[in-house]
C-alpha cells in the first residue's frame, strides 16, 4: 500500500490563496522516530505532557497536539518543524496534478500559510490516532504503575478458571 498523501489548497486571503500543496506522510518508522524526537525535545525543555512518555512516538505526539512545538527550545523546534515541512511539495499547475516539486521558501508569501501548512502536515501524521487517545492514556497509566500492576499471566475475569 502506498504512503498516504493529501492535496490541500490554501483558502486564506492573500498572495497564497489558491496555491496547491501535496503533503506526503512519513514512513511509519520515520514518523515514529520524529514523534519520539518531538516528545523528547519538549520533555527536555521541562514540559509536562500528561499521558505522553518520551518514547511513545507519534501516538504520544497525537496526545500532546501541535502546541508541543511551543514547549521546545527554539533550535530543536526549528529542526523538527523543518523535517515536517519536508513532507510538503508544491503543485504549481492545478490543471496538471502529476507535476509537483519540493517546497521552497519562495513558494509561500504569507506567514499564516506557513503555520497552516505545518498544522496540515502535523494532522496528516497524527489524525489516525484520534479516537484511540483514551487507549493511549490508559496504556500510559498502566505503564506508570510499575510493579504494582498485575502480571500478564495472573488470572483475570476473562481468563480465570471457575472454582
C-alpha positions as CSV (number, residue, x, y, z in Angstrom):
1,X,0.0,0.0,0.0
2,X,1.2,3.5,-0.8
3,X,2.1,6.0,1.8
4,X,-0.9,8.4,2.4
5,X,-0.8,11.8,0.9
6,X,-3.3,14.7,0.7
7,X,-3.6,17.6,-1.6
8,X,-4.6,20.9,0.1
9,X,-5.5,24.2,-1.4
10,X,-4.8,27.4,0.5
11,X,-8.1,29.2,1.2
12,X,-6.7,32.1,3.2
13,X,-7.0,35.5,1.7
14,X,-3.7,36.9,0.4
15,X,-1.0,36.1,-2.1
16,X,-1.1,32.3,-1.4
17,X,-4.8,31.9,-1.9
18,X,-5.5,29.0,-4.4
19,X,-2.0,27.6,-4.2
20,X,-2.0,23.8,-4.0
21,X,0.3,21.7,-1.9
22,X,0.7,17.9,-1.6
23,X,1.6,16.6,1.9
24,X,3.0,13.0,2.0
25,X,3.1,11.2,5.3
26,X,6.5,10.0,6.5
27,X,7.0,6.2,6.6
28,X,5.8,4.6,9.8
29,X,9.4,4.2,11.1
30,X,10.4,7.8,10.2
31,X,7.2,9.2,11.7
32,X,7.7,7.2,14.9
33,X,11.3,8.4,15.2
34,X,10.2,12.0,14.5
35,X,7.4,11.7,17.1
36,X,9.8,10.4,19.8
37,X,12.2,13.3,19.0
38,X,9.4,15.8,19.3
39,X,8.4,14.4,22.7
40,X,11.9,14.2,23.9
41,X,12.6,17.8,22.9
42,X,9.6,19.0,24.8
43,X,10.3,16.9,27.9
44,X,14.0,18.1,27.8
45,X,12.7,21.7,27.9
46,X,10.8,20.9,31.1
47,X,7.3,20.5,29.6
48,X,4.9,18.3,31.5
49,X,2.9,16.4,28.9
50,X,0.2,14.3,30.6
51,X,-0.1,10.8,29.2
52,X,2.9,11.0,26.9
53,X,6.1,9.3,27.6
54,X,9.3,10.3,25.8
55,X,9.4,7.0,23.9
56,X,5.8,6.9,22.8
57,X,6.4,8.2,19.3
58,X,3.6,9.6,17.1
59,X,1.0,8.2,19.5
60,X,2.3,10.4,22.3
61,X,2.6,13.3,19.9
62,X,-1.0,13.0,18.9
63,X,-2.0,13.1,22.6
64,X,0.1,16.3,23.0
65,X,-1.1,18.1,19.9
66,X,0.6,20.7,17.7
67,X,1.1,23.0,20.7
68,X,4.0,20.7,21.7
69,X,6.3,22.7,19.4
70,X,5.9,25.7,21.7
71,X,7.2,23.6,24.6
72,X,10.7,23.1,23.0
73,X,13.9,25.0,22.7
74,X,13.7,27.2,19.5
75,X,16.6,25.4,17.8
76,X,15.1,22.0,18.3
77,X,11.6,23.3,17.3
78,X,13.0,24.7,14.1
79,X,14.8,21.4,13.3
80,X,11.7,19.3,13.9
81,X,9.3,21.6,12.0
82,X,11.8,21.7,9.1
83,X,11.6,17.9,9.0
84,X,7.8,18.0,9.0
85,X,7.8,20.6,6.1
86,X,10.0,18.2,4.0
87,X,6.7,16.3,3.6
88,X,5.2,19.2,1.7
89,X,5.6,19.6,-2.1
90,X,4.1,22.3,-4.4
91,X,1.7,21.5,-7.2
92,X,2.4,24.6,-9.4
93,X,-0.2,23.8,-12.1
94,X,-3.6,22.9,-10.7
95,X,-4.5,21.6,-14.2
96,X,-1.7,19.1,-14.1
97,X,-1.7,17.3,-10.7
98,X,1.1,14.9,-11.7
99,X,3.6,17.8,-11.8
100,X,5.0,18.7,-8.4
101,X,8.2,19.8,-6.8
102,X,9.7,20.1,-3.4
103,X,8.6,23.1,-1.4
104,X,10.9,26.1,-1.5
105,X,10.8,29.2,0.8
106,X,9.9,31.4,-2.1
107,X,6.7,29.3,-2.7
108,X,5.0,30.9,0.3
109,X,4.4,34.6,0.5
110,X,2.2,34.9,3.6
111,X,3.3,34.0,7.2
112,X,-0.1,32.4,8.1
113,X,0.3,30.0,5.2
114,X,3.4,28.5,6.9
115,X,1.5,27.9,10.1
116,X,-1.4,26.4,8.1
117,X,0.8,24.0,6.2
118,X,2.6,22.9,9.4
119,X,-0.8,22.3,11.0
120,X,-2.0,20.3,8.0
121,X,1.2,18.2,7.8
122,X,1.1,17.6,11.6
123,X,-2.6,16.5,11.3
124,X,-1.8,14.0,8.5
125,X,0.8,12.3,10.8
126,X,-1.3,12.1,13.9
127,X,-5.0,12.2,12.9
128,X,-5.3,8.5,12.7
129,X,-4.7,8.4,16.5
130,X,-7.9,10.3,17.1
131,X,-10.5,8.2,18.8
132,X,-7.8,6.0,20.4
133,X,-6.4,8.7,22.6
134,X,-8.1,7.2,25.6
135,X,-6.4,3.9,24.9
136,X,-3.0,5.6,24.9
137,X,-3.8,7.4,28.2
138,X,-4.9,4.1,29.7
139,X,-1.7,2.4,28.4
140,X,0.4,5.2,29.8
141,X,-1.3,5.0,33.2
142,X,-0.7,1.2,33.3
143,X,3.0,1.6,32.4
144,X,3.5,4.2,35.1
145,X,2.0,1.9,37.7
146,X,5.3,0.0,37.7
147,X,5.4,-3.3,39.6
148,X,2.1,-2.8,41.4
149,X,0.2,-3.7,38.2
150,X,-0.9,-7.3,37.8
151,X,1.4,-9.6,35.8
152,X,0.0,-10.5,32.3
153,X,-0.2,-14.2,33.4
154,X,-2.3,-13.5,36.5
155,X,-5.9,-14.7,36.4
156,X,-8.4,-12.1,35.4
157,X,-12.1,-12.1,35.0
158,X,-11.5,-13.0,31.3
159,X,-9.2,-16.0,31.8
160,X,-9.9,-17.1,35.4
161,X,-10.8,-20.7,35.9
162,X,-14.0,-21.2,37.8
163,X,-13.6,-22.8,41.2
